[in-house]
């Protein structure tokens, strides 16, 4: 991001995550490697926000956390930020389709733009873009690879009644 950004890595059950944060805001949580890309490894320079993020990710994967409580500051357009904010309203263990997402944004015609913004979410897992599925009910379009999307949806749906 910039000279005020800190980076660290978290090993999750679905692969390594690169975490980038400033002193007060979380900028990104990205899969280090997918079938389409591999991130260039950054120099590790952690801070308390990254450590808090790692703790909450660990709790999420251990079935101890349903909602993240982190100060988010994803870099994107106004529309992308509207989409990402709307994604945070999808309940844990539930899914919506892209048309519903577009309607929730106030314009069913923005379905393609909403899907594009969803795919550019820089805060994987934290902003739950994995909870959006195709209008047909199929798993489609996940930048972190579809197998991870399926894993997270199964992970969440298996514990909905546990909380």
C-alpha positions as CSV (number, residue, x, y, z in Angstrom):
1,X,0.0,0.0,0.0
2,X,2.4,2.7,1.2
3,X,5.3,3.3,3.7
4,X,2.7,3.4,6.5
5,X,1.4,-0.1,5.7
6,X,2.3,-3.1,7.7
7,X,2.2,-6.7,6.4
8,X,2.0,-10.1,8.0
9,X,0.8,-13.5,7.0
10,X,-1.7,-16.0,8.5
11,X,-1.9,-19.7,7.8
12,X,-5.5,-20.7,7.6
13,X,-7.1,-24.1,6.8
14,X,-7.8,-22.8,3.3
15,X,-4.4,-21.3,2.6
16,X,-2.1,-18.5,3.5
17,X,-3.5,-15.0,3.8
18,X,-1.6,-11.7,3.4
19,X,-2.8,-9.0,5.8
20,X,-2.1,-5.4,5.2
21,X,-3.0,-2.6,7.7
22,X,-2.1,0.9,8.7
23,X,-2.0,2.0,12.3
24,X,-5.7,2.4,12.6
25,X,-7.3,0.7,9.6
26,X,-7.3,-2.7,7.9
27,X,-6.7,-2.4,4.2
28,X,-6.6,-5.9,2.9
29,X,-6.8,-9.6,3.6
30,X,-5.9,-11.6,0.5
31,X,-5.1,-15.2,-0.4
32,X,-1.4,-15.3,-1.1
33,X,-1.9,-17.8,-3.9
34,X,-4.8,-18.8,-6.1
35,X,-5.0,-20.6,-9.3
36,X,-4.8,-17.3,-11.2
37,X,-2.2,-15.4,-9.2
38,X,0.5,-15.4,-6.5
39,X,1.1,-12.3,-4.5
40,X,4.7,-11.0,-4.2
41,X,5.8,-11.6,-0.7
42,X,6.1,-8.5,1.5
43,X,8.5,-7.7,4.3
44,X,6.8,-8.6,7.6
45,X,6.2,-5.5,9.6
46,X,3.3,-6.4,11.9
47,X,1.4,-4.1,14.3
48,X,-1.4,-4.5,16.9
49,X,-4.2,-4.3,14.3
50,X,-2.7,-7.1,12.3
51,X,-2.3,-9.2,15.5
52,X,-6.0,-8.5,16.3
53,X,-6.9,-9.5,12.7
54,X,-5.0,-12.7,13.1
55,X,-6.6,-13.5,16.4
56,X,-10.1,-12.9,14.9
57,X,-9.3,-15.0,11.8
58,X,-8.1,-17.8,14.1
59,X,-11.3,-17.6,16.1
60,X,-13.4,-17.7,12.9
61,X,-11.7,-20.8,11.7
62,X,-12.1,-22.4,15.1
63,X,-15.8,-21.8,15.1
64,X,-15.5,-19.2,17.9
65,X,-16.4,-16.1,15.9
66,X,-19.3,-15.2,13.6
67,X,-18.7,-11.4,13.1
68,X,-15.4,-9.6,12.8
69,X,-14.9,-6.4,14.8
70,X,-12.1,-4.6,12.9
71,X,-11.7,-1.0,11.6
72,X,-12.0,-1.5,7.8
73,X,-10.7,0.8,5.2
74,X,-10.7,-1.0,1.8
75,X,-9.4,1.0,-1.1
76,X,-12.0,1.3,-3.8
77,X,-14.5,3.5,-5.6
78,X,-17.6,4.9,-3.9
79,X,-19.7,2.3,-5.6
80,X,-17.3,-0.6,-4.6
81,X,-17.4,0.7,-1.0
82,X,-21.2,0.7,-1.1
83,X,-21.2,-2.9,-2.3
84,X,-18.6,-4.0,0.3
85,X,-20.6,-2.3,3.1
86,X,-23.8,-4.1,1.9
87,X,-22.0,-7.4,1.9
88,X,-21.4,-7.0,5.6
89,X,-25.2,-7.1,6.1
90,X,-25.4,-10.8,4.9
91,X,-25.9,-12.9,8.0
92,X,-23.4,-15.5,9.0
93,X,-24.2,-18.8,7.5
94,X,-26.6,-17.4,4.9
95,X,-26.2,-16.5,1.3
96,X,-27.8,-14.1,-1.2
97,X,-27.6,-14.0,-4.9
98,X,-26.2,-11.3,-7.1
99,X,-29.7,-10.0,-8.1
100,X,-30.6,-9.6,-4.5
101,X,-27.4,-7.8,-3.8
102,X,-28.1,-5.4,-6.7
103,X,-31.7,-4.8,-5.4
104,X,-30.3,-4.2,-1.9
105,X,-28.2,-1.5,-3.4
106,X,-31.3,0.1,-4.9
107,X,-30.9,-0.8,-8.6
108,X,-31.5,-4.3,-10.0
109,X,-29.9,-3.1,-13.2
110,X,-26.5,-2.8,-11.4
111,X,-26.1,-6.5,-11.1
112,X,-23.0,-6.8,-13.2
113,X,-21.4,-3.8,-11.6
114,X,-22.2,-5.2,-8.1
115,X,-20.8,-8.6,-9.1
116,X,-17.6,-6.9,-10.4
117,X,-17.2,-5.0,-7.1
118,X,-17.9,-8.1,-5.2
119,X,-15.0,-9.8,-7.0
120,X,-12.6,-6.9,-6.2
121,X,-13.2,-7.1,-2.5
122,X,-9.8,-6.6,-0.9
123,X,-10.9,-8.0,2.5
124,X,-11.5,-11.7,1.9
125,X,-13.4,-13.5,4.7
126,X,-13.7,-10.2,6.7
127,X,-16.1,-8.7,4.2
128,X,-18.1,-11.8,3.3
129,X,-18.2,-11.7,-0.5
130,X,-18.2,-15.5,-0.3
131,X,-21.8,-15.4,0.8
132,X,-23.0,-14.2,-2.6
133,X,-24.0,-16.9,-5.1
134,X,-25.3,-17.0,-8.6
135,X,-29.0,-16.3,-9.2
136,X,-29.4,-20.0,-10.2
137,X,-28.1,-21.0,-6.8
138,X,-24.8,-22.2,-8.1
139,X,-21.4,-21.1,-6.7
140,X,-19.9,-18.7,-9.1
141,X,-17.2,-16.0,-9.2
142,X,-14.9,-16.1,-6.3
143,X,-11.4,-14.5,-6.7
144,X,-10.0,-16.8,-4.0
145,X,-11.0,-19.9,-6.0
146,X,-14.4,-21.6,-5.8
147,X,-13.2,-24.4,-3.6
148,X,-12.5,-21.9,-0.9
149,X,-15.9,-20.3,-1.3
150,X,-17.5,-23.7,-0.9
151,X,-15.4,-24.5,2.1
152,X,-16.3,-21.2,3.9
153,X,-20.0,-21.6,3.1
154,X,-20.0,-25.2,4.5
155,X,-17.9,-24.0,7.5
156,X,-20.4,-21.3,8.4
157,X,-23.6,-23.2,7.6
158,X,-22.4,-26.1,9.8
159,X,-22.3,-23.9,12.9
160,X,-25.3,-21.6,12.4
161,X,-27.3,-23.4,15.1
162,X,-24.3,-23.6,17.5
163,X,-24.5,-19.9,18.4
